[in-house]
């Protein structure tokens, strides 16, 4: 994929998440995506867990998002990066940097650089599945 195609795919992934469209979001990912959370140093891999996240946990998280904004986007021939802020419950603003590597014509998951509180809000009870990287 060209850098522009990777960025378009990352934007599609983010748009599908913003619209809380689980199937559309999953369609942007490889069968066994990997999610990494830094500096926490934990993550998970697996299609079943990603599906559970987008079908069950993400809708709960999305209801708590009160505002967000994209600060910048960058791409090369391997991945796209989006930097954004996201406000939860009208109170807490988190800064997030999401690196979305691509393989073939799909994303392999995300590497998120964010604080632990954001990971806990995002994953909720699925945090028990996080493993050290």
For each residue, the residues with C-beta under 8 A, 3 or more apart:
1: 5 6 9 77 102 104 105
2: 5 6 77
3: 6 7 75 76 77 80
4: 7 8 75
5: 1 2 8 9 105
6: 1 2 3 9 10 75 76 77 78 79 80 100 102
7: 3 4 10 11 73 75 80
8: 4 5 11 12
9: 1 5 6 12 13 28 80 100 102 105 106 107
10: 6 7 13 14 73 75 80 82 100 107
11: 7 8 14 15 73 80
12: 8 9 15 16 24 28
13: 9 10 16 17 25 28 29 100 107
14: 10 11 17 18 82
15: 11 12 18 19
16: 12 13 19 21 24 25 27 28
17: 13 14 20 21 25 58 62
18: 14 15
19: 15 16 24
20: 17 58 59 62
21: 16 17 24 25
22: 25 26 51 54 55 58
23: 26 27
24: 12 16 19 21 27 28
25: 13 16 17 21 22 28 29 54 58
26: 22 23 29 50 51 54
27: 16 23 24
28: 9 12 13 16 24 25 106 107
29: 13 25 26 33 50 106 107 108 109
30: 33 103 104 106 107 108 109
31: 47
32: 45 46 47
33: 29 30 45 46 47 50 107 108 109 110
34: 43 44 45 108 109
35: 43 44 45 50 109 110 111 112
36: 42 43 109 110 111 112 133
37: 40 41 42 43 112 114 119 130
38: 41 111 112 113 114
39: 113
40: 37 116 119 130
41: 37 38 132 133
42: 36 37 119 130 131 132 133
43: 34 35 36 37 130 131 133
44: 34 35 49 126 129 130 131
45: 32 33 34 35 49 109
46: 32 33 49 50
47: 31 32 33 50 51
48: 51 52
49: 44 45 46 52 53 126 129
50: 26 29 33 35 46 47 53 54 109
51: 22 26 47 48 54 55
52: 48 49 55 56 57 126
53: 49 50 56 57 58 123 126
54: 22 25 26 50 51 57 58
55: 22 51 52 58 59
56: 52 53 59 60
57: 52 53 54 60 61 122 123 124 125 126
58: 17 20 22 25 53 54 55 61 62
59: 20 55 56 62 63
60: 56 57 63 64 124
61: 57 58 64 65 121 122 124
62: 17 20 58 59 65
63: 59 60
64: 60 61 88 89 121
65: 61 62 68 86 87 88
66: 87 88 89 90
67: 86 87
68: 65 84 85 86 87
69: 84 85
70: 73 82 83 84
71: 83 84 85
72: 82 83
73: 7 10 11 70 80 81 82 83
74: 80 81
75: 3 4 6 7 10 79 80 81
76: 3 6 79
77: 1 2 3 6
78: 6 101 102
79: 6 75 76 99 100 101 102
80: 3 6 7 9 10 11 73 74 75 99 100 102
81: 73 74 75 97 98 99 100
82: 10 14 70 72 73 97 98 100
83: 70 71 72 73 95 96 97 98
84: 68 69 70 71 95 96 98
85: 68 69 71 93 94 95 96
86: 65 67 68 93 94 96 118
87: 65 66 67 68 90 91 92 93 94
88: 64 65 66 91 92 94 118 121
89: 64 66 92
90: 66 87
91: 87 88
92: 87 88 89 117
93: 85 86 87
94: 85 86 87 88 114 115 117 118 121
95: 83 84 85 114 115
96: 83 84 85 86 112 113 114 118
97: 81 82 83 112 113 114
98: 81 82 83 84 110 111 112 113
99: 79 80 81 110 111 112 113
100: 6 9 10 13 79 80 81 82 107 109 110 111
101: 78 79 107 108 109 111
102: 1 6 9 78 79 80 105 106 107 108
103: 30 106 108
104: 1 30
105: 1 5 9 102
106: 9 28 29 30 102 103
107: 9 10 13 28 29 30 33 100 101 102 110
108: 29 30 33 34 101 102 103
109: 29 30 33 34 35 36 45 50 100 101
110: 33 35 36 98 99 100 107
111: 35 36 38 98 99 100 101
112: 35 36 37 38 96 97 98 99 118 119
113: 38 39 96 97 98 99
114: 37 38 94 95 96 97 118 119
115: 94 95 118 119
116: 40 119 120
117: 92 94 120 121
118: 86 88 94 96 112 114 115 121 122
119: 37 40 42 112 114 115 116 122 123 127 130
120: 116 117 123 124 127
121: 61 64 88 94 117 118 124
122: 57 61 118 119
123: 53 57 119 120 126 127 130
124: 57 60 61 120 121 127
125: 57 128
126: 44 49 52 53 57 123 129
127: 119 120 123 124 130
128: 125
129: 44 49 126
130: 37 40 42 43 44 119 123 127
131: 42 43 44
132: 41 42
133: 36 41 42 43
